[in-house]
Amino acid sequence: MPEIMDYSPLVGEESIYELYSLSEGVQDRVIQNINSTLEGGGVAEILSRIIPLLRQLGVDATWDVLKGDDTFFKITKKFHNTLQGMNECISNDELAHFLEVNRQNAEEMDLYGDIMFIHDPQPIALIDKKDAKGGKKWIWRCHIDLTGPQSDIMDFLRSYMERYDRVVISSPNYARADINVEQVIISPSIDPLSDKNRDLPEEMIDLVLNRLGIDKKRPIVSQISRFDRFKNPCGVIEVYKRVKKYKDIQLVLAGGGATDDPEGPGILEELKDKVECDPDVHIIDLPPYSDIEINALQRASTVILQNSSKEGFGLTVTEALWKARPVIASAVGGIPLQICHEHTGILTHSLGETEAYLKKLLDDPEYAMKLGINGKEHVRNNFLITRHIRDCLILFNSLNDQLSLKAQSSIAK
């Protein structure tokens, strides 16, 4: 991991000193993070970068992982889908199994944090262990788009959400009037000094492209994200086929899975069948810790797509913008926070629009370069890890003040 001061050339020394100042207020508290996987997906990646930096700042931040069986993760994948608007049937038996796995984890895990930071639906029912006396503060962090959830599952999960002291969401658009708990907006971030985002020498980029059989001399259009139906990779293939009639382009669909997402392998096979052995389509199943490969593919891309139908925030867009690449992305989830249309990138609402703008960017490299430059600066100002840490520290301090007041009140009595 980099040292916290290594970020000062990117964000300024004053921003780093502010983090040290904010951290002083919670150095006597333990911040325990709990999610459902150590690798794969944005949540695990965020935690793997933020927690070491918090510890450098003197904050006792830790990370524990919920245990579950295959049935549990199939159920929680349904939760994810239904919260993002897909219709799924989740039976009473499945809900009972979900709660039983949470109950077992609550009994077996040491819930030692002064501030419990619970991520996404998988461990949400750990709140059953909340001390009625208020000895801890509990945060539920939702990384999912909540604008159009399936009502019955939302009702089920709401009964747990409302027992938390705070609910953290990624975008103002996700705030819900029907949740009776204070909601805090903290957008996710990328680490500009990680292997996935740091500058790479041209020789390393060439090495990755050669190994993957990608021709650097011809335009590369890519979408790099998990193999998930909400990322709509089939739509990307359709756009590629339309534009291929006019432009000699290559398509890269690169991604991987997460241990808590059982649907990825099936979607990967579906994509391979769809492209029918086209030598200019590269479907790449990346293993965990392929950060250098992702970095190289993004930097080599002529245009990067993110054709999602739903998106929690879209850190793959953030990563692409940071590489100063022109990005065309669906106007969903947190993506409009990152892309100001025709200034920091392109927002689209249909495959037809995506096709038209892809042709435009391929025809006008100067315009494409301008979008890339603006996009990188927007990320620098809003979506780097130091801003994310600042937002978290402000939240921790507000909850710590409440814990301190509670303790003082008990002493007075």
Secondary structure, DSSP 8 states (H G I E B T S, - for coil): ---GGGGHHHH-HHHHHHHHHHHGGGTTSEEEEEES-SSSSHHHHHHHHHHHHHHHTT-EEEEEE----HHHHHHHHHHHHHHTT------HHHHHHHHHHHHHHHHHS----SEEEEESSTTGGGGGG--TT--SEEEEE--S--SS--HHHHHHHHHHHTTSSEEEESSGGG--TT--S-EEE----B-TTSTTTS---HHHHHHHHHHHT--TTS-EEEEES---GGG-HHHHHHHHHHHHTTS--EEEEEE---TT-TTHHHHHHHHHHHHTT-TTEEEEE--TT-HHHHHHHHHH-SEEEE--SS-SS-HHHHHHHHTT--EEEES-TTHHHH--BTTTBEEESSHHHHHHHHHHHHH-HHHHHHHHHHHHHHHHHHSBHHHHHHHHHHHHHHHHHHHHHHHHHHHH-
